[in-house]
Amino acid sequence: MKGGNQIKLQVAGNCYIKVGGSIFSNGTISVSSPDGDFDVSSQASATTGNFGNDGSTVDFLYVGSAGVVTLDFTGTNYVPYVEVAPVTYPVSLTPYVQKIGSITVNTTKLPLKQVWMQLQMQWLPLAKEQ
């Protein structure tokens, strides 16, 4: 697809839009719709592999009602595949908020990131045993 080309897709509601990728692409893919929102509005079209060899895709999550999604291309894009995969579970695009702080255990003050990593290290072996 050359820059300025578009693909318009009819969607039934929440879905993933997967565009086959290529290491030879050199542009961007932007998505828009008057009927919903996306997790990201634009991405580079180049991937680390080729769709035909390893299934590499550029993915967008659409959250909204039935309607039309438009893919806009800039640069040069190899598009061997386009998939619209329905999302059948409830989903929202609530922004991620990273919390900062610390926890004091006895007299030792630990940053939350370190506490989370320690909890994961303790929890993962327990989860595998079950």
C-alpha positions as protocol buffer text, in pm:
chain_id: "A"
residue {
  index: 1
  type: MET
  ca { x: 0 y: 0 z: 0 }
}
residue {
  index: 2
  type: LYS
  ca { x: 133 y: 340 z: -92 }
}
residue {
  index: 3
  type: GLY
  ca { x: 103 y: 644 z: 127 }
}
residue {
  index: 4
  type: GLY
  ca { x: -245 y: 793 z: 109 }
}
residue {
  index: 5
  type: ASN
  ca { x: -416 y: 456 z: 50 }
}
residue {
  index: 6
  type: GLN
  ca { x: -695 y: 345 z: 283 }
}
residue {
  index: 7
  type: ILE
  ca { x: -875 y: 27 z: 379 }
}
residue {
  index: 8
  type: LYS
  ca { x: -1226 y: 56 z: 524 }
}
residue {
  index: 9
  type: LEU
  ca { x: -1348 y: -235 z: 737 }
}
residue {
  index: 10
  type: GLN
  ca { x: -1699 y: -305 z: 860 }
}
residue {
  index: 11
  type: VAL
  ca { x: -1680 y: -422 z: 1222 }
}
residue {
  index: 12
  type: ALA
  ca { x: -1949 y: -568 z: 1448 }
}
residue {
  index: 13
  type: GLY
  ca { x: -1815 y: -412 z: 1770 }
}
residue {
  index: 14
  type: ASN
  ca { x: -1514 y: -475 z: 1995 }
}
residue {
  index: 15
  type: CYS
  ca { x: -1236 y: -647 z: 1799 }
}
residue {
  index: 16
  type: TYR
  ca { x: -869 y: -681 z: 1722 }
}
residue {
  index: 17
  type: ILE
  ca { x: -758 y: -563 z: 1381 }
}
residue {
  index: 18
  type: LYS
  ca { x: -446 y: -749 z: 1273 }
}
residue {
  index: 19
  type: VAL
  ca { x: -248 y: -638 z: 969 }
}
residue {
  index: 20
  type: GLY
  ca { x: 13 y: -878 z: 832 }
}
residue {
  index: 21
  type: GLY
  ca { x: 357 y: -730 z: 880 }
}
residue {
  index: 22
  type: SER
  ca { x: 683 y: -713 z: 689 }
}
residue {
  index: 23
  type: ILE
  ca { x: 1041 y: -616 z: 764 }
}
residue {
  index: 24
  type: PHE
  ca { x: 1036 y: -437 z: 428 }
}
residue {
  index: 25
  type: SER
  ca { x: 754 y: -196 z: 522 }
}
residue {
  index: 26
  type: ASN
  ca { x: 859 y: 162 z: 582 }
}
residue {
  index: 27
  type: GLY
  ca { x: 564 y: 368 z: 693 }
}
residue {
  index: 28
  type: THR
  ca { x: 281 y: 392 z: 944 }
}
residue {
  index: 29
  type: ILE
  ca { x: -68 y: 257 z: 982 }
}
residue {
  index: 30
  type: SER
  ca { x: -323 y: 485 z: 1149 }
}
residue {
  index: 31
  type: VAL
  ca { x: -673 y: 379 z: 1251 }
}
residue {
  index: 32
  type: SER
  ca { x: -986 y: 582 z: 1306 }
}
residue {
  index: 33
  type: SER
  ca { x: -1359 y: 536 z: 1353 }
}
residue {
  index: 34
  type: PRO
  ca { x: -1647 y: 764 z: 1449 }
}
residue {
  index: 35
  type: ASP
  ca { x: -1802 y: 467 z: 1633 }
}
residue {
  index: 36
  type: GLY
  ca { x: -1529 y: 377 z: 1884 }
}
residue {
  index: 37
  type: ASP
  ca { x: -1175 y: 415 z: 2016 }
}
residue {
  index: 38
  type: PHE
  ca { x: -843 y: 230 z: 1984 }
}
residue {
  index: 39
  type: ASP
  ca { x: -567 y: 126 z: 2221 }
}
residue {
  index: 40
  type: VAL
  ca { x: -322 y: 307 z: 1990 }
}
residue {
  index: 41
  type: SER
  ca { x: -411 y: 533 z: 1699 }
}
residue {
  index: 42
  type: SER
  ca { x: -98 y: 483 z: 1488 }
}
residue {
  index: 43
  type: GLN
  ca { x: 193 y: 239 z: 1464 }
}
residue {
  index: 44
  type: ALA
  ca { x: 498 y: 176 z: 1250 }
}
residue {
  index: 45
  type: SER
  ca { x: 416 y: -79 z: 983 }
}
residue {
  index: 46
  type: ALA
  ca { x: 756 y: -253 z: 994 }
}
residue {
  index: 47
  type: THR
  ca { x: 769 y: -572 z: 1202 }
}
residue {
  index: 48
  type: THR
  ca { x: 1059 y: -787 z: 1323 }
}
residue {
  index: 49
  type: GLY
  ca { x: 956 y: -1067 z: 1087 }
}
residue {
  index: 50
  type: ASN
  ca { x: 741 y: -1137 z: 783 }
}
residue {
  index: 51
  type: PHE
  ca { x: 381 y: -1251 z: 811 }
}
residue {
  index: 52
  type: GLY
  ca { x: 431 y: -1533 z: 562 }
}
residue {
  index: 53
  type: ASN
  ca { x: 720 y: -1677 z: 763 }
}
residue {
  index: 54
  type: ASP
  ca { x: 633 y: -1618 z: 1126 }
}
residue {
  index: 55
  type: GLY
  ca { x: 286 y: -1461 z: 1141 }
}
residue {
  index: 56
  type: SER
  ca { x: 411 y: -1114 z: 1243 }
}
residue {
  index: 57
  type: THR
  ca { x: 126 y: -862 z: 1264 }
}
residue {
  index: 58
  type: VAL
  ca { x: 61 y: -500 z: 1358 }
}
residue {
  index: 59
  type: ASP
  ca { x: -235 y: -511 z: 1601 }
}
residue {
  index: 60
  type: PHE
  ca { x: -496 y: -258 z: 1704 }
}
residue {
  index: 61
  type: LEU
  ca { x: -767 y: -308 z: 1967 }
}
residue {
  index: 62
  type: TYR
  ca { x: -1098 y: -142 z: 1871 }
}
residue {
  index: 63
  type: VAL
  ca { x: -1353 y: -77 z: 2145 }
}
residue {
  index: 64
  type: GLY
  ca { x: -1688 y: 53 z: 2025 }
}
residue {
  index: 65
  type: SER
  ca { x: -2012 y: -24 z: 1852 }
}
residue {
  index: 66
  type: ALA
  ca { x: -2069 y: -170 z: 1508 }
}
residue {
  index: 67
  type: GLY
  ca { x: -1945 y: 60 z: 1235 }
}
residue {
  index: 68
  type: VAL
  ca { x: -1660 y: 137 z: 999 }
}
residue {
  index: 69
  type: VAL
  ca { x: -1288 y: 137 z: 1086 }
}
residue {
  index: 70
  type: THR
  ca { x: -1051 y: 315 z: 848 }
}
residue {
  index: 71
  type: LEU
  ca { x: -686 y: 218 z: 811 }
}
residue {
  index: 72
  type: ASP
  ca { x: -471 y: 499 z: 666 }
}
residue {
  index: 73
  type: PHE
  ca { x: -123 y: 427 z: 530 }
}
residue {
  index: 74
  type: THR
  ca { x: 186 y: 647 z: 495 }
}
residue {
  index: 75
  type: GLY
  ca { x: 509 y: 545 z: 326 }
}
residue {
  index: 76
  type: THR
  ca { x: 540 y: 198 z: 173 }
}
residue {
  index: 77
  type: ASN
  ca { x: 352 y: -86 z: 341 }
}
residue {
  index: 78
  type: TYR
  ca { x: 336 y: -453 z: 248 }
}
residue {
  index: 79
  type: VAL
  ca { x: -7 y: -579 z: 356 }
}
residue {
  index: 80
  type: PRO
  ca { x: -37 y: -954 z: 289 }
}
residue {
  index: 81
  type: TYR
  ca { x: -317 y: -1010 z: 541 }
}
residue {
  index: 82
  type: VAL
  ca { x: -591 y: -828 z: 733 }
}
residue {
  index: 83
  type: GLU
  ca { x: -797 y: -995 z: 1007 }
}
residue {
  index: 84
  type: VAL
  ca { x: -1085 y: -866 z: 1217 }
}
residue {
  index: 85
  type: ALA
  ca { x: -1105 y: -1086 z: 1528 }
}
residue {
  index: 86
  type: PRO
  ca { x: -1408 y: -1029 z: 1755 }
}
residue {
  index: 87
  type: VAL
  ca { x: -1344 y: -967 z: 2124 }
}
residue {
  index: 88
  type: THR
  ca { x: -1622 y: -1155 z: 2303 }
}
residue {
  index: 89
  type: TYR
  ca { x: -1547 y: -1041 z: 2659 }
}
residue {
  index: 90
  type: PRO
  ca { x: -1608 y: -695 z: 2811 }
}
residue {
  index: 91
  type: VAL
  ca { x: -1318 y: -459 z: 2748 }
}
residue {
  index: 92
  type: SER
  ca { x: -1242 y: -95 z: 2820 }
}
residue {
  index: 93
  type: LEU
  ca { x: -956 y: 136 z: 2733 }
}
residue {
  index: 94
  type: THR
  ca { x: -882 y: 261 z: 3083 }
}
residue {
  index: 95
  type: PRO
  ca { x: -537 y: 420 z: 3087 }
}
residue {
  index: 96
  type: TYR
  ca { x: -271 y: 245 z: 3292 }
}
residue {
  index: 97
  type: VAL
  ca { x: -152 y: 446 z: 3593 }
}
residue {
  index: 98
  type: GLN
  ca { x: 178 y: 353 z: 3752 }
}
residue {
  index: 99
  type: LYS
  ca { x: 181 y: 403 z: 4125 }
}
residue {
  index: 100
  type: ILE
  ca { x: 492 y: 498 z: 4317 }
}
residue {
  index: 101
  type: GLY
  ca { x: 567 y: 465 z: 4684 }
}
residue {
  index: 102
  type: SER
  ca { x: 724 y: 234 z: 4936 }
}
residue {
  index: 103
  type: ILE
  ca { x: 641 y: -20 z: 5201 }
}
residue {
  index: 104
  type: THR
  ca { x: 825 y: -40 z: 5533 }
}
residue {
  index: 105
  type: VAL
  ca { x: 874 y: -389 z: 5676 }
}
residue {
  index: 106
  type: ASN
  ca { x: 1014 y: -367 z: 6029 }
}
residue {
  index: 107
  type: THR
  ca { x: 1281 y: -102 z: 5968 }
}
residue {
  index: 108
  type: THR
  ca { x: 1348 y: -181 z: 5601 }
}
residue {
  index: 109
  type: LYS
  ca { x: 1193 y: 56 z: 5347 }
}
residue {
  index: 110
  type: LEU
  ca { x: 1127 y: -109 z: 5008 }
}
residue {
  index: 111
  type: PRO
  ca { x: 1013 y: 62 z: 4687 }
}
residue {
  index: 112
  type: LEU
  ca { x: 682 y: -78 z: 4556 }
}
residue {
  index: 113
  type: LYS
  ca { x: 848 y: -207 z: 4239 }
}
residue {
  index: 114
  type: GLN
  ca { x: 1086 y: -420 z: 4444 }
}
residue {
  index: 115
  type: VAL
  ca { x: 801 y: -548 z: 4663 }
}
residue {
  index: 116
  type: TRP
  ca { x: 602 y: -647 z: 4354 }
}
residue {
  index: 117
  type: MET
  ca { x: 900 y: -835 z: 4209 }
}
residue {
  index: 118
  type: GLN
  ca { x: 954 y: -1021 z: 4538 }
}
residue {
  index: 119
  type: LEU
  ca { x: 586 y: -1115 z: 4561 }
}
residue {
  index: 120
  type: GLN
  ca { x: 593 y: -1248 z: 4204 }
}
residue {
  index: 121
  type: MET
  ca { x: 902 y: -1457 z: 4281 }
}
residue {
  index: 122
  type: GLN
  ca { x: 725 y: -1607 z: 4584 }
}
residue {
  index: 123
  type: TRP
  ca { x: 388 y: -1651 z: 4413 }
}
residue {
  index: 124
  type: LEU
  ca { x: 502 y: -1812 z: 4086 }
}
residue {
  index: 125
  type: PRO
  ca { x: 639 y: -2132 z: 4248 }
}
residue {
  index: 126
  type: LEU
  ca { x: 318 y: -2167 z: 4451 }
}
residue {
  index: 127
  type: ALA
  ca { x: 102 y: -2122 z: 4140 }
}
residue {
  index: 128
  type: LYS
  ca { x: 298 y: -2392 z: 3953 }
}
residue {
  index: 129
  type: GLU
  ca { x: 246 y: -2645 z: 4236 }
}
residue {
  index: 130
  type: GLN
  ca { x: -134 y: -2624 z: 4213 }
}
